[in-house]
Amino acid sequence: MSSSFSVYLYHTNDIHSDLDQWTRTAAYLKEREKFRQERGESVLLLDLGDHTDRVHAVTEATRGKGNVELMNEAGIQYAAIGNNEGITFSKEELNHMYDDAGFQVLLANLFDTDGRRPEWAEPYSIHTTKEGVRIGLLGVTVPFYPFYEGLDWKITDPEHVIEAFLPELREQSDVMVLMSHLGYPKDLELASSYDFDVILGAHTHHLLEEPEWMDNTLITQCGKFGMHAGELELRFEEGSQRPSGIVGRTVDMRRQKPSAVTERLLGALEDEADKDMNEVVTEIAEPLSVSWTRDSPFASLLADGLREWCKAEISMLNSGLLLHSLPAGPVTKKDIHRLCPHPINPCVVAVKGDVLEEVVKKAFTEEMIRLPLKGFGFRGEMLGHMVFSGMQIEADYEYGEWTVQSIRIGDDLLDHAETYELATLDMFTLGPLYTGLSNAESKQYYMPEMMRDILADVLVKQYTARS
């Protein structure tokens, strides 16, 4: 062995099923692994979660198993999971997603409701390189409590498992790496509180072109969609198993030549997905049109269906949820998926009348209607006009803005003191879109059904009843 040597970690995060781009990222990972191995150097390939996203037909049709095949082919050795793996699939689907994984899933803070760990995951691994360097890898994911609970999982605070495992892992490891799907702000907190050498990050889609130091911990994250991948070099001097230096960088994948082998695998997966997605769900007698800026029959039909499905008094949803109109004729699973690709669940919120009025008035602003929302599961172009069921809104449009004149629930004017059961989308109960809904104390999330499941249910009921 030479007087010094290096161990290399290559990492990806938040691919979100941009599988065409993955053919480039996979080419880079395989080329780097081959290059390092030919030089006699140790190398690890890691993914930090949210590789899946049900916006892609392959992920939808295979329930994430196609993503696992692509990760296997690229040579991934260890993977964390993100919220897209954790809460956009049913418990049974997640329990079988990794049946054929050629890599180890590391996840320390997810349990069955009886406290047992899922069979497909380990909380940590200690990877020993050929040079004898012991790399401790601990995986954690963001704890979206109500969503995991709705899927019959128990998710715990990642700091609890870090505190439980880190002392013993530190003793057994020369380098301690946290595989974090918690987000950049949380990674900064953890770096200042715990003894990690490296935090490989994900979730918030930060692109750290040069990794950042917080105290004695190096933090890195590679943006989203596989447009960048990360390289980390752990440097060692002869006779020492502790790194003498850690350096890293992110590498732009967009001009990388795709892997022909990965392209062929993706093509085969797409062909198989097509067979599944071409199944006819129902047939509609007349076209259904949607507008993102005005009332439209298709969006109104879905709002009525959401209210009925949730057995709620009233409902509201944004017309931007439907990405295009639907022509008359057969409707396939592919049509439903293309119409409504978002990993968004229905939710019922108990909301006071005065808060509901604020929400309605905000929804009628041009700023909200034309908002090019990114995140919260939304995969559309603009939020769009809000559509209601069980509610009658009188609003005037002048000088480019709407003014809400009155709100009726059924036949009665809105009562500010009354509490109403509102069926809506989970994204409206998260974050700053509608703080009146996100701050509501009573929320019931429906899992694992997504809005496209409600859409399919609505269309089947509407048109089967007529036939």
FENMOWO-V145554 format. One record per run of one state. SS is the DSSP state (helix for helix, strand for strand, loop for the rest). FROM is the first residue (numbers start at 0). LEN is the number of residues. If there is no record, write none. Layout:
ss=[SS | SS]
from=[FROM | FROM]
len=[LEN | LEN]
This chain:
ss=[loop | strand | loop | helix | loop | strand | loop | helix | loop | helix | loop | strand | loop | helix | loop | helix | loop | strand | loop | strand | loop | strand | loop | strand | loop | strand | loop | helix | loop | strand | loop | helix | loop | strand | loop | helix | loop | strand | loop | strand | loop | strand | loop | strand | loop | strand | loop | strand | loop | strand | loop | helix | loop | strand | loop | strand | loop | helix | loop | strand | helix | loop | strand | loop | strand | helix | loop | strand | helix | loop | helix | loop | strand | loop | strand | loop | strand | loop | strand | loop | strand | loop | strand | loop | strand | helix | loop | helix | loop | strand | loop | helix | loop]
from=[0 | 3 | 12 | 18 | 38 | 41 | 47 | 56 | 62 | 64 | 74 | 77 | 79 | 82 | 87 | 90 | 97 | 103 | 106 | 109 | 112 | 120 | 122 | 123 | 128 | 133 | 141 | 144 | 150 | 152 | 155 | 157 | 172 | 174 | 181 | 183 | 193 | 197 | 200 | 206 | 207 | 211 | 214 | 216 | 220 | 221 | 222 | 227 | 237 | 244 | 252 | 259 | 277 | 279 | 284 | 287 | 288 | 296 | 310 | 313 | 318 | 321 | 325 | 326 | 328 | 332 | 339 | 345 | 352 | 363 | 365 | 369 | 374 | 375 | 377 | 378 | 385 | 389 | 390 | 398 | 400 | 409 | 411 | 413 | 418 | 425 | 429 | 434 | 438 | 442 | 445 | 450 | 464]
len=[3 | 9 | 6 | 20 | 3 | 6 | 9 | 6 | 2 | 10 | 3 | 2 | 3 | 5 | 3 | 7 | 6 | 3 | 3 | 3 | 8 | 2 | 1 | 5 | 5 | 8 | 3 | 6 | 2 | 3 | 2 | 15 | 2 | 7 | 2 | 10 | 4 | 3 | 6 | 1 | 4 | 3 | 2 | 4 | 1 | 1 | 5 | 10 | 7 | 8 | 7 | 18 | 2 | 5 | 3 | 1 | 8 | 14 | 3 | 5 | 3 | 4 | 1 | 2 | 4 | 7 | 6 | 7 | 11 | 2 | 4 | 5 | 1 | 2 | 1 | 7 | 4 | 1 | 8 | 2 | 9 | 2 | 2 | 5 | 7 | 4 | 5 | 4 | 4 | 3 | 5 | 14 | 3]
